[in-house]
Amino acid sequence: MKFKTELELKDMSKKEIDAYGDSIGMNLDRRLKKDKLISQVLDYQLENTKVEPQPKAPVEVPTVEVTVIPETDANAVTTKPAFPENETITFLDGIDKRSLLIGGIALLVIVIILILVFA
């Protein structure tokens, strides 16, 4: 049942307020002033209002994928530098790193000279 607001009750007569009070299960004394009757009805409505909890929206929990790494012996793991100092790293069938660097620099110098000449 929908309860009446204070404004709706003020628009009603004392007889209508008494009838409304009977309909919501309360006994009113019509000998009281209208404002007192309205106050009693509003208090009764407030005490008998049942607020039902709203269902909570489901919370989406992000999933995390966990990979378990088996335990290893810490001493068994060794690291090796990417470019050892005394080891020749070869690229392209025997061209070592130093020769490749020198060739790249020479090519860059030639391109710069050509740009300056034809610009």
N, C-alpha and C positions, 0 to 999 in steps of 0.2 A: 504494500500500500504506500502511496506517495503522501508524505506529510505536507502540511500546509506551512507556508511562510508567514512571517509576521504581517506582511502587507496583506496577504490573503485573509488572515484572521481579522485584521482591522476593518476590512470591507464587509465582514459578516456581522449579523446581529447577535445579541447575547443568546437567543434561542438557537440560532444556527451553530454558534460555537459550542453550546451544550450538546446539540445533536451530533456534531462532529466529535466531541469528546467521547460520547457514548460509542460512536463507531470505531474509535481506536482503543476502547476498553478502559476509559477513565470516567469517574463520576465527578461532575462539577456542581458547585453550588451557585445557582443563578442569582443569588442575593448579593454576590460579590460584584465589584465594579468590573467593567469590561476589560480594562487594562490588566487587572489581577487575573481574570480568567485566561486572557491571552498569555500572560506570563506562565501560568500553571500548565497550559497546553504545550507551550514551547519547551518548558523544562521536562515535561513528560516525554515529548518527542525525542529530546536530546538523550534522555536516559535509556530510551528503548530503541535507539538506532543501533542496528547491528551492522558493523562494517566488516564485510567479508574480505579477507586478504586476496589481493590480486595474484594470480599465478605469475610467477617470475618467468621471464623469457629465458629459454635455455642459453647458457653461456657457451660459446664456442671456444674450446681450449685447443690451442695449436699443438699439433703433434710434432715430436722431435724424434728423429731416427738416430738411434745410438748403435754404434758399431763397437763391439767388444774386441779388444786386441789381446790375444793371449800373452801371458807374462813371458818375458824372455830374460835371459841372463844379461844384466847390464854390462858386464865385462866382455860379452861376446859381440856386442855391437861396436864397430870401429868406424870412424869417419875418415874419408880420404879427401884431400883438397881437390877442387875442380881442376886446377892446372898446377900440377907439381912443378917445382922450380927447375929441376934438372931433367925433365922429360920433354921430348919433342912431341908436340901435338901436330899431327898432319891432317891436312884437308885436301880434298880433291886429288887423290892418288899421288901422294908424295910431296905436295907443296906445303912447306911448313908455315907456321903462323907469321914469322918475320918477313918472309918473301911476299906473302899475301899483303901484309901491311905496306911494304915498300911499293908494291905494284899499285895499290889503291891510292897512295899519296901521289905517285907519278901521274896516274890518270887524272886526278883532281887538278894538278898543276897544269896539265895540258888543256883541260876544259876551261880553266880560268884564263889562260893565255888566249885561247880562241875567242872567248867572250870579249876580252879587252881589244883584240885586234879587229874584230868585226862589229863592234858596237859603235 
